[in-house]
């Protein structure tokens, strides 16, 4: 009887251990804003080299659309938004375990068909009759789209160009229009990584937008209750905030706002 009791206790202990390990074995479910499509693959490459046994599943989309999914009860571990407002709303509705915290700051660029006057005329080049279409991310769901409209209005260019505007799903999909259809468009600076080398000439193909023309794109994240228990998620987040992670962001056109 004594031996049987010891065996039962051992089996119960093993069962408890296995149960406790389950959350840590689950891949991290990461929701990521569209602008991160260009930088996250590079981050993941270095991350997996350092932590080969980790598993991270990333779903990209417009920040507003991803927020709606979270509000509807979809499972996630970490949500990396393109601004701080969406994560704040998620926390207010108790759909996250943490408050919104910053991880980087986005930079907006204007991409146009090749034009030697771009560096001189800047935003005003959009007034040219040669510019037929201007692609902007959906302002209802994309912070980069909102920033683009803000730039046009603050530079007194919105009324002259509002009929040229085409809205894409998010800032990442805008790249198709500006590269393959020859549109002008507002992109995250990180998108330059995906643009062909012969179309990357600053001052002719693109310019960085004066940051005085738009509200800083302060990008923030929140973590769910499950995310706090999942070491795949916490390892990925810690890597994002590390010196190495922040360096990759900076190399891809973001502004570092953390001190690792």
C-alpha atoms as a printed R data frame, in Angstrom:
    type eleno elety resid chain resno       x      y       z
1   ATOM     1    CA   UNK     A     1   0.000  0.000   0.000
2   ATOM     2    CA   UNK     A     2   2.833  2.353   0.910
3   ATOM     3    CA   UNK     A     3   4.543  1.673  -2.447
4   ATOM     4    CA   UNK     A     4   1.302  2.258  -4.351
5   ATOM     5    CA   UNK     A     5   0.816  5.585  -2.556
6   ATOM     6    CA   UNK     A     6   4.328  6.728  -3.555
7   ATOM     7    CA   UNK     A     7   3.671  5.781  -7.191
8   ATOM     8    CA   UNK     A     8   0.392  7.715  -7.211
9   ATOM     9    CA   UNK     A     9   2.100 10.798  -5.745
10  ATOM    10    CA   UNK     A    10   4.879 10.536  -8.352
11  ATOM    11    CA   UNK     A    11   2.370 10.271 -11.211
12  ATOM    12    CA   UNK     A    12   0.405 13.227  -9.849
13  ATOM    13    CA   UNK     A    13   3.619 15.273  -9.614
14  ATOM    14    CA   UNK     A    14   4.579 14.393 -13.217
15  ATOM    15    CA   UNK     A    15   1.085 15.290 -14.420
16  ATOM    16    CA   UNK     A    16   1.321 18.666 -12.683
17  ATOM    17    CA   UNK     A    17   4.688 19.346 -14.315
18  ATOM    18    CA   UNK     A    18   3.393 18.483 -17.770
19  ATOM    19    CA   UNK     A    19   0.352 20.668 -17.243
20  ATOM    20    CA   UNK     A    20   2.524 23.558 -16.122
21  ATOM    21    CA   UNK     A    21   4.768 23.219 -19.183
22  ATOM    22    CA   UNK     A    22   1.990 23.389 -21.756
23  ATOM    23    CA   UNK     A    23   1.768 27.204 -21.969
24  ATOM    24    CA   UNK     A    24   5.534 27.376 -22.459
25  ATOM    25    CA   UNK     A    25   5.461 24.918 -25.322
26  ATOM    26    CA   UNK     A    26   2.782 26.799 -27.228
27  ATOM    27    CA   UNK     A    27   4.050 28.999 -30.072
28  ATOM    28    CA   UNK     A    28   3.740 32.695 -29.299
29  ATOM    29    CA   UNK     A    29   0.823 34.258 -31.178
30  ATOM    30    CA   UNK     A    30   1.997 37.710 -32.221
31  ATOM    31    CA   UNK     A    31  -0.281 40.317 -33.785
32  ATOM    32    CA   UNK     A    32   1.832 42.861 -35.679
33  ATOM    33    CA   UNK     A    33   1.031 46.103 -37.506
34  ATOM    34    CA   UNK     A    34   1.542 46.103 -41.282
35  ATOM    35    CA   UNK     A    35   4.670 48.280 -41.185
36  ATOM    36    CA   UNK     A    36   6.434 45.509 -39.261
37  ATOM    37    CA   UNK     A    37   6.240 43.138 -42.245
38  ATOM    38    CA   UNK     A    38   9.572 44.508 -43.397
39  ATOM    39    CA   UNK     A    39  11.550 44.477 -40.161
40  ATOM    40    CA   UNK     A    40  10.162 41.458 -38.268
41  ATOM    41    CA   UNK     A    41  11.547 38.843 -40.707
42  ATOM    42    CA   UNK     A    42  15.029 40.250 -40.043
43  ATOM    43    CA   UNK     A    43  14.436 40.270 -36.306
44  ATOM    44    CA   UNK     A    44  13.141 36.698 -36.389
45  ATOM    45    CA   UNK     A    45  16.226 35.492 -38.254
46  ATOM    46    CA   UNK     A    46  18.539 36.759 -35.520
47  ATOM    47    CA   UNK     A    47  16.099 35.746 -32.782
48  ATOM    48    CA   UNK     A    48  15.900 32.124 -33.982
49  ATOM    49    CA   UNK     A    49  19.683 31.947 -34.244
50  ATOM    50    CA   UNK     A    50  19.876 32.874 -30.579
51  ATOM    51    CA   UNK     A    51  16.858 30.827 -29.464
52  ATOM    52    CA   UNK     A    52  16.524 27.929 -31.945
53  ATOM    53    CA   UNK     A    53  13.966 26.088 -29.790
54  ATOM    54    CA   UNK     A    54  11.469 28.965 -29.685
55  ATOM    55    CA   UNK     A    55   8.368 29.212 -31.846
56  ATOM    56    CA   UNK     A    56   6.677 32.447 -32.892
57  ATOM    57    CA   UNK     A    57   3.617 32.772 -35.134
58  ATOM    58    CA   UNK     A    58   3.023 36.281 -36.520
59  ATOM    59    CA   UNK     A    59  -0.198 37.632 -37.988
60  ATOM    60    CA   UNK     A    60   0.153 40.976 -39.771
61  ATOM    61    CA   UNK     A    61  -2.583 43.480 -40.421
62  ATOM    62    CA   UNK     A    62  -3.738 47.053 -39.974
63  ATOM    63    CA   UNK     A    63  -3.582 48.004 -36.304
64  ATOM    64    CA   UNK     A    64  -7.282 48.850 -36.204
65  ATOM    65    CA   UNK     A    65  -8.289 45.525 -37.746
66  ATOM    66    CA   UNK     A    66  -6.090 43.556 -35.350
67  ATOM    67    CA   UNK     A    67  -7.568 45.510 -32.449
68  ATOM    68    CA   UNK     A    68 -11.066 44.527 -33.584
69  ATOM    69    CA   UNK     A    69 -10.001 40.871 -33.609
70  ATOM    70    CA   UNK     A    70  -8.712 41.156 -30.050
71  ATOM    71    CA   UNK     A    71 -11.896 42.912 -28.931
72  ATOM    72    CA   UNK     A    72 -13.871 40.053 -30.505
73  ATOM    73    CA   UNK     A    73 -12.032 37.584 -28.295
74  ATOM    74    CA   UNK     A    74  -9.384 36.191 -30.650
75  ATOM    75    CA   UNK     A    75  -6.407 34.584 -28.903
76  ATOM    76    CA   UNK     A    76  -3.111 36.465 -28.928
77  ATOM    77    CA   UNK     A    77  -0.025 36.737 -26.745
78  ATOM    78    CA   UNK     A    78   1.454 40.107 -27.786
79  ATOM    79    CA   UNK     A    79   0.037 42.852 -29.989
80  ATOM    80    CA   UNK     A    80   2.594 45.214 -31.561
81  ATOM    81    CA   UNK     A    81   0.613 48.206 -32.780
82  ATOM    82    CA   UNK     A    82   1.588 51.052 -35.122
83  ATOM    83    CA   UNK     A    83   0.555 53.560 -32.476
84  ATOM    84    CA   UNK     A    84  -0.130 53.763 -28.746
85  ATOM    85    CA   UNK     A    85  -3.866 54.477 -28.897
86  ATOM    86    CA   UNK     A    86  -5.066 51.036 -29.985
87  ATOM    87    CA   UNK     A    87  -3.137 49.220 -27.199
88  ATOM    88    CA   UNK     A    88  -4.469 51.771 -24.690
89  ATOM    89    CA   UNK     A    89  -8.035 50.951 -25.741
90  ATOM    90    CA   UNK     A    90  -7.357 47.231 -25.467
91  ATOM    91    CA   UNK     A    91  -6.123 47.684 -21.900
92  ATOM    92    CA   UNK     A    92  -9.103 49.875 -20.986
93  ATOM    93    CA   UNK     A    93 -11.474 47.107 -22.093
94  ATOM    94    CA   UNK     A    94  -9.480 44.553 -20.059
95  ATOM    95    CA   UNK     A    95  -8.384 42.605 -23.129
96  ATOM    96    CA   UNK     A    96  -4.722 42.784 -22.095
97  ATOM    97    CA   UNK     A    97  -2.843 42.067 -18.868
98  ATOM    98    CA   UNK     A    98  -0.463 45.014 -19.265
99  ATOM    99    CA   UNK     A    99  -0.734 48.692 -20.068
100 ATOM   100    CA   UNK     A   100   0.458 49.989 -23.436
101 ATOM   101    CA   UNK     A   101   4.243 50.268 -23.559
102 ATOM   102    CA   UNK     A   102   6.410 51.786 -26.287
103 ATOM   103    CA   UNK     A   103   8.850 49.734 -28.363
104 ATOM   104    CA   UNK     A   104   9.801 52.015 -31.298
105 ATOM   105    CA   UNK     A   105   8.836 55.108 -33.286
106 ATOM   106    CA   UNK     A   106   7.909 55.015 -36.949
107 ATOM   107    CA   UNK     A   107   9.190 57.321 -39.681
108 ATOM   108    CA   UNK     A   108   7.105 58.355 -42.691
109 ATOM   109    CA   UNK     A   109   8.485 58.772 -46.217
110 ATOM   110    CA   UNK     A   110   7.048 59.977 -49.517
111 ATOM   111    CA   UNK     A   111   7.792 57.733 -52.494
112 ATOM   112    CA   UNK     A   112   7.222 59.030 -56.038
113 ATOM   113    CA   UNK     A   113   7.993 58.099 -59.635
114 ATOM   114    CA   UNK     A   114  11.651 59.107 -60.254
115 ATOM   115    CA   UNK     A   115  11.911 62.901 -60.315
116 ATOM   116    CA   UNK     A   116  15.011 65.041 -59.873
117 ATOM   117    CA   UNK     A   117  12.876 67.840 -58.416
118 ATOM   118    CA   UNK     A   118  11.674 65.777 -55.458
119 ATOM   119    CA   UNK     A   119  14.437 66.864 -53.092
120 ATOM   120    CA   UNK     A   120  13.692 70.531 -53.864
121 ATOM   121    CA   UNK     A   121   9.907 70.585 -54.145
122 ATOM   122    CA   UNK     A   122   9.222 67.874 -51.538
123 ATOM   123    CA   UNK     A   123   5.485 67.509 -50.766
124 ATOM   124    CA   UNK     A   124   4.604 70.183 -53.309
125 ATOM   125    CA   UNK     A   125   5.702 67.811 -56.077
126 ATOM   126    CA   UNK     A   126   2.379 66.019 -55.531
127 ATOM   127    CA   UNK     A   127   0.625 69.052 -57.033
128 ATOM   128    CA   UNK     A   128   2.184 68.225 -60.410
129 ATOM   129    CA   UNK     A   129  -0.134 66.977 -63.164
130 ATOM   130    CA   UNK     A   130   2.349 64.164 -63.708
131 ATOM   131    CA   UNK     A   131   1.311 62.669 -60.366
132 ATOM   132    CA   UNK     A   132  -1.967 60.903 -61.096
133 ATOM   133    CA   UNK     A   133  -2.430 58.795 -57.970
134 ATOM   134    CA   UNK     A   134  -1.316 58.989 -54.352
135 ATOM   135    CA   UNK     A   135  -1.547 55.817 -52.272
136 ATOM   136    CA   UNK     A   136  -2.224 56.137 -48.561
137 ATOM   137    CA   UNK     A   137  -2.961 53.453 -45.970
138 ATOM   138    CA   UNK     A   138  -6.542 53.204 -44.723
139 ATOM   139    CA   UNK     A   139  -7.016 56.058 -42.259
140 ATOM   140    CA   UNK     A   140  -9.713 54.135 -40.349
141 ATOM   141    CA   UNK     A   141  -7.341 51.367 -39.313
142 ATOM   142    CA   UNK     A   142  -3.770 52.515 -40.005
143 ATOM   143    CA   UNK     A   143  -1.888 55.116 -37.922
144 ATOM   144    CA   UNK     A   144   0.452 55.621 -40.889
145 ATOM   145    CA   UNK     A   145  -2.575 56.514 -43.006
146 ATOM   146    CA   UNK     A   146  -3.678 59.097 -40.458
147 ATOM   147    CA   UNK     A   147  -0.168 60.547 -40.376
148 ATOM   148    CA   UNK     A   148  -0.147 60.794 -44.187
149 ATOM   149    CA   UNK     A   149  -3.347 62.840 -44.248
150 ATOM   150    CA   UNK     A   150  -1.947 64.989 -41.451
151 ATOM   151    CA   UNK     A   151   1.127 65.691 -43.597
152 ATOM   152    CA   UNK     A   152  -0.982 66.716 -46.581
153 ATOM   153    CA   UNK     A   153  -3.132 69.022 -44.491
154 ATOM   154    CA   UNK     A   154  -0.237 70.615 -42.610
155 ATOM   155    CA   UNK     A   155   1.626 71.229 -45.877
156 ATOM   156    CA   UNK     A   156  -1.492 72.813 -47.442
157 ATOM   157    CA   UNK     A   157  -1.589 70.053 -50.076
158 ATOM   158    CA   UNK     A   158  -4.701 68.086 -49.145
159 ATOM   159    CA   UNK     A   159  -7.373 70.046 -51.033
160 ATOM   160    CA   UNK     A   160  -5.277 70.117 -54.204
161 ATOM   161    CA   UNK     A   161  -4.688 66.369 -54.128
162 ATOM   162    CA   UNK     A   162  -7.644 64.760 -52.354
163 ATOM   163    CA   UNK     A   163  -9.077 63.455 -55.643
164 ATOM   164    CA   UNK     A   164  -5.806 61.647 -56.402
165 ATOM   165    CA   UNK     A   165  -5.833 59.614 -53.190
166 ATOM   166    CA   UNK     A   166  -6.257 55.836 -53.236
167 ATOM   167    CA   UNK     A   167  -6.498 53.986 -49.912
168 ATOM   168    CA   UNK     A   168  -4.783 50.640 -49.378
169 ATOM   169    CA   UNK     A   169  -5.523 48.134 -46.622
170 ATOM   170    CA   UNK     A   170  -2.440 49.083 -44.626
171 ATOM   171    CA   UNK     A   171   0.930 50.763 -45.094
172 ATOM   172    CA   UNK     A   172   2.556 47.500 -46.199
173 ATOM   173    CA   UNK     A   173   0.209 46.905 -49.126
174 ATOM   174    CA   UNK     A   174   0.735 50.476 -50.343
175 ATOM   175    CA   UNK     A   175   4.146 49.364 -51.623
176 ATOM   176    CA   UNK     A   176   2.489 47.417 -54.473
177 ATOM   177    CA   UNK     A   177   0.936 50.584 -55.850
178 ATOM   178    CA   UNK     A   178   4.051 52.738 -55.677
179 ATOM   179    CA   UNK     A   179   6.387 50.129 -57.155
180 ATOM   180    CA   UNK     A   180   4.304 48.243 -59.682
181 ATOM   181    CA   UNK     A   181   1.688 50.854 -60.666
182 ATOM   182    CA   UNK     A   182   3.885 53.928 -60.558
183 ATOM   183    CA   UNK     A   183   1.831 55.794 -57.962
184 ATOM   184    CA   UNK     A   184   3.200 58.281 -55.489
185 ATOM   185    CA   UNK     A   185   2.594 57.143 -51.935
186 ATOM   186    CA   UNK     A   186   3.304 57.492 -48.250
187 ATOM   187    CA   UNK     A   187   5.153 54.541 -46.721
188 ATOM   188    CA   UNK     A   188   6.903 53.630 -43.525
189 ATOM   189    CA   UNK     A   189  10.644 54.115 -43.951
190 ATOM   190    CA   UNK     A   190  11.075 50.421 -43.157
191 ATOM   191    CA   UNK     A   191   9.486 49.656 -46.553
192 ATOM   192    CA   UNK     A   192  12.716 50.727 -48.275
193 ATOM   193    CA   UNK     A   193  14.092 47.301 -47.366
194 ATOM   194    CA   UNK     A   194  11.652 45.713 -49.849
195 ATOM   195    CA   UNK     A   195  12.104 48.221 -52.674
196 ATOM   196    CA   UNK     A   196  14.388 47.308 -55.614
197 ATOM   197    CA   UNK     A   197  17.887 48.769 -55.295
198 ATOM   198    CA   UNK     A   198  17.521 50.848 -58.443
199 ATOM   199    CA   UNK     A   199  14.538 52.683 -56.905
200 ATOM   200    CA   UNK     A   200  16.067 53.682 -53.577
201 ATOM   201    CA   UNK     A   201  17.761 56.958 -54.471
202 ATOM   202    CA   UNK     A   202  16.972 59.509 -51.782
203 ATOM   203    CA   UNK     A   203  15.899 62.849 -53.197
204 ATOM   204    CA   UNK     A   204  14.866 61.327 -56.526
205 ATOM   205    CA   UNK     A   205  12.725 58.311 -55.593
206 ATOM   206    CA   UNK     A   206  11.880 59.152 -52.001
207 ATOM   207    CA   UNK     A   207  12.265 61.703 -49.225
208 ATOM   208    CA   UNK     A   208  11.837 61.476 -45.489
209 ATOM   209    CA   UNK     A   209   8.907 63.579 -44.301
210 ATOM   210    CA   UNK     A   210   9.664 66.456 -41.950
211 ATOM   211    CA   UNK     A   211   8.514 65.101 -38.599
212 ATOM   212    CA   UNK     A   212   7.111 68.508 -37.694
213 ATOM   213    CA   UNK     A   213   4.322 67.803 -40.196
214 ATOM   214    CA   UNK     A   214   2.791 64.862 -38.322
215 ATOM   215    CA   UNK     A   215   2.186 63.583 -34.823
216 ATOM   216    CA   UNK     A   216   4.989 61.205 -33.786
217 ATOM   217    CA   UNK     A   217   4.134 57.601 -34.658
218 ATOM   218    CA   UNK     A   218   4.878 56.117 -31.242
219 ATOM   219    CA   UNK     A   219   4.413 52.377 -31.586
220 ATOM   220    CA   UNK     A   220   3.337 50.403 -28.526
221 ATOM   221    CA   UNK     A   221   2.478 46.867 -27.440
222 ATOM   222    CA   UNK     A   222   0.305 45.040 -24.929
223 ATOM   223    CA   UNK     A   223   0.503 41.490 -23.594
224 ATOM   224    CA   UNK     A   224  -2.383 39.161 -22.810
225 ATOM   225    CA   UNK     A   225  -2.678 36.999 -19.692
226 ATOM   226    CA   UNK     A   226  -1.673 33.969 -21.754
227 ATOM   227    CA   UNK     A   227   1.252 35.906 -23.173
228 ATOM   228    CA   UNK     A   228   2.675 36.503 -19.701
229 ATOM   229    CA   UNK     A   229   2.741 32.719 -19.180
230 ATOM   230    CA   UNK     A   230   4.259 31.850 -22.550
231 ATOM   231    CA   UNK     A   231   8.061 31.991 -22.509
232 ATOM   232    CA   UNK     A   232   8.157 32.010 -26.324
233 ATOM   233    CA   UNK     A   233   6.317 35.325 -26.152
234 ATOM   234    CA   UNK     A   234   8.347 36.807 -23.305
235 ATOM   235    CA   UNK     A   235  11.634 35.827 -24.950
236 ATOM   236    CA   UNK     A   236  10.557 37.485 -28.195
237 ATOM   237    CA   UNK     A   237   9.475 40.642 -26.403
238 ATOM   238    CA   UNK     A   238  12.719 40.838 -24.443
239 ATOM   239    CA   UNK     A   239  14.644 40.446 -27.684
240 ATOM   240    CA   UNK     A   240  12.656 43.282 -29.301
241 ATOM   241    CA   UNK     A   241  13.605 45.540 -26.386
242 ATOM   242    CA   UNK     A   242  17.236 44.399 -26.276
243 ATOM   243    CA   UNK     A   243  20.190 46.308 -27.696
244 ATOM   244    CA   UNK     A   244  20.304 43.898 -30.632
245 ATOM   245    CA   UNK     A   245  16.595 44.201 -31.378
246 ATOM   246    CA   UNK     A   246  16.625 47.981 -31.160
247 ATOM   247    CA   UNK     A   247  19.649 48.106 -33.457
248 ATOM   248    CA   UNK     A   248  17.729 46.194 -36.137
249 ATOM   249    CA   UNK     A   249  14.838 48.622 -35.825
250 ATOM   250    CA   UNK     A   250  17.162 51.595 -36.213
251 ATOM   251    CA   UNK     A   251  18.860 50.046 -39.262
252 ATOM   252    CA   UNK     A   252  15.423 49.749 -40.855
253 ATOM   253    CA   UNK     A   253  14.341 53.352 -40.517
254 ATOM   254    CA   UNK     A   254  12.820 53.496 -37.055
255 ATOM   255    CA   UNK     A   255  13.720 55.805 -34.199
256 ATOM   256    CA   UNK     A   256  14.838 54.136 -30.987
257 ATOM   257    CA   UNK     A   257  12.845 55.308 -27.981
258 ATOM   258    CA   UNK     A   258  14.016 52.653 -25.551
259 ATOM   259    CA   UNK     A   259  17.200 52.429 -23.540
260 ATOM   260    CA   UNK     A   260  17.961 48.677 -23.498
